[in-house]
Amino acid sequence: MDKSGLKKVWADKFNQVPQILQNVQKVNSAATAFNANIDAVLKIKGAQIAELAQASGLSLKSLTENGHNTLMFGSDVIKGIFKCFTRGIAEEWLTEDKIVFDWMVKHLGYNRLQMGGQGGIVANVLAVVGVKKVFAHANSLPKLQAEQFLKLDNLVSFDEDGNEKPAYQINREEDIPLIHWIIEFDKGDSFTFEGETFVCPKSNRFIATYDPMNLHLVMDKSFVEATTSQKMDYVILSGFHALTKQNDGVNLIKKSLPIIENWKENGDIVHLEIASTQDVAVRKAIVEEVAPKVDSVGINEREAIDILEVIGCESLAKKCNEDTHSKNLFEALLAIKNKLKTPRIQLHMFGLYMTLQDKGFKITPEANLRGMMLAATIAASKAGTGNIHNKENLLWAYGQKVSDVGLDELAELAELVKAPALLETGMAEVDGYDLIALPTILVEKPLTLVGMGDTISSLSLIGAR
């Protein structure tokens, strides 16, 4: 069958999406944990960097000298911006120092605030698609954080006295805002400092993070008590990636395991978003301690490569890094599935989603495909409209055809696993597992890609009904 025929086949399947979205409203409860924060987005110009450096008394030598990639002083923020601007790279530097935080508040400001952290982003997504009650974990919930939650009464958290309330109405006045400054800059922008001109070679961003509570996996006791004392249909788990070995991250992960086990004992379906984990010891602990205890794991291609590096598959990691197409990434997915033993693993890549799960898993392949179609549609809607804060935006991409890129990736995958029917059905049995694969809708000029992976993974699972 040619591409136009395949697009018609998949268009017929995607016709179910409005009904799938309706079915999500039958989900009684979901919880999202553990990380929610505030993203302060700032577009910075080269001239502003020069002004900041001059006002702080920095010399060109001090700006360019090799140093620590942490924020110990306000001047380190300027050094980080300078490094990323002049090289066109992205980095994130952290601080737990309130003095540095106050410096950033005073000297940086922001253009807009938005929800940050996988847990916070997913909470908003699940609430707007109609889950009856969404419990959002927030280890810090002052008014500024509460304002990032959607004004929906089905999205709840807990005040300082442990009372359940709509999250947007809470103001824990003693809590300090946890802010990640997303400082963006544009290719071709330039500035001159001490007679030397610097031109930005590539649009990118520098992230300056003040988030001591998420860096130490501080948990809100009221949230833990509420979600472990009653059944949740789903728990979407994230936030471990922010931990480091220096901050006792491995032990913090181990301390969280009894809570995960409690959720599982209640019959909750627990899904883990692994996320990009820089600390190798923490990444290994997530793979060895957390992943085997949950029902489902979500990863993208970069995270798949990161996992391969800590499970003894370095050559496959190198192969995937050099060529991130569906054939190599399916080999990665299969290797990860065999190692982690997690019942269900979903990998999302450019143009294609793949889910590999145990035969007889509680969510059928057909239901998985439905969830993935919902996720593909709403993710494209988010990219095309800039946000899905309003229900009216959810089905913006409904009716758009699946991408040529996705069909090409699916064709390569079908050839690899020797299952030609995969191209039309999206389902096959491979090595004793169920494989579900979906070509996705791509938006040519996306307005946002923030939180896209979290949206895809959570809706693929919640929509699988």
Steps between C-alpha positions, in 0.01 A plus 500: 500500500630847411527791745171659405325168566677461835406854599136414430527185714645700790253786453218248545661381824550856627127566449454337844692776679203717612337194654828396664520846655144460629595167658779667700228675701414160649838488679424561866839606630866553418796630697812673373824502699748628595632809318314824437673835470474837327671566167589867457558551128727789402614595149834673539684720250876517464504862611334401829775244567763771457305731732468231768872418481600864520263575790643203692858611446594194296796510264522315170761274658269404787212437256704260289703316763413137563317456827236300679164439332307598811348824621693604809470875438284728287797550269490125419160551337657751260790261431256221415299720265821623335629145449177371345440812288848507351507125429133456405460219752245408770599442862330501840681628809356459849500685828357442846617840622218745583737795443558391139124450459437855625764631256319333209164639609647850515719500189338258253123525520303306238273536198249241616446228757381148423463165671824305523590149606355181355262451793354850471471489121329160501259608777377785280470271197301231681267754657419676172424173316240421765634251756246532785760582767873566459719512812805719434806471723655835590775513759483880479172671426505878550260715298747536211515120459124458546442746214674257262236234563195527276189649657319168506325362807589139410871582547576487874792524740542571872532816709730551801247327728472196275157597364417396145409795277510595133872554442459845347330629819780403740755742638749346742646836597806358676613310188769641272438493122713242319600676179686375193605797286483400133726762339464484122720664235496519121745396230674800345452729800823665615664733750834668547685488831843646568549554127422140398180405316317174573238353263258226607546204259173321582171580674493325837448557872670511836306375803575644842320294763413571862315191616638363830190293578482306174878457507451315831174322406311664785152346514177655621369272775136594439526396136668169587239419766208588274620305196610189691186475714266473200514344157633709212427380149839630387813646656738687269840510666798723420759728658780254580711639215572818700686307770876467525735264678641797694152582631450141620279434199540121500379470860215742435385273217509198731294685761227560241459131417255413782264773373514355148435154639200635692352646182552166327334311788196726463469384139613830348668493160834671565685661210855639521630781280875440510600839354855611419711401802851645494635335815604146398466354852146637529413382148619150591295505821186605310551215253581237763279607792196687367434371148456133601235602757270700269254386233612732225795715395517789253816605316612694193791413273759690708385337821508158333866558411573614857347179637697282259819655636427379855369150418811380320388578143755767413548387139125513435489842667771620261314352204176679600683825563641491148169403338179566695258326266231247589703186429778588742264643757285188494813296573561740789142464621523121490831498689360734764181293534698180552722666761249706700220240499247784519170365358450794262750742343416778258754685289409816310721626222460746213201378298443168678390357836586143596361303795640160597315307768455157652241268350189513715580844646196665661475750210440325167691588182178639349447726802863609487458601137197710592694677774791566267267650236353733762850599612616563141201724430520705820880530480465639147227734624732625772778558247267677261315726746774559757305353793213271591380699800153520346292201394432675169865446400515127572375385160656777290705239309210255459458411135862570405677213329784299647842611384710358217788479749290285730391266223860462381616416853213254541585333167862449612382358831254262329783376278729447798251296703372317190142611559373679186150529647644738763483775235121482495405362842763654726523171693722193486649229720880515526721274712206404719399862563220715361630786288276799433635764260339822382596755232432844644374839389780755459452876509729683257555812715432407862432786741627293792671170574515547879358202688424313179642167613311514830177573314557209260583243767221591742224522240611178329442324830189684624338483158550124474144405591 
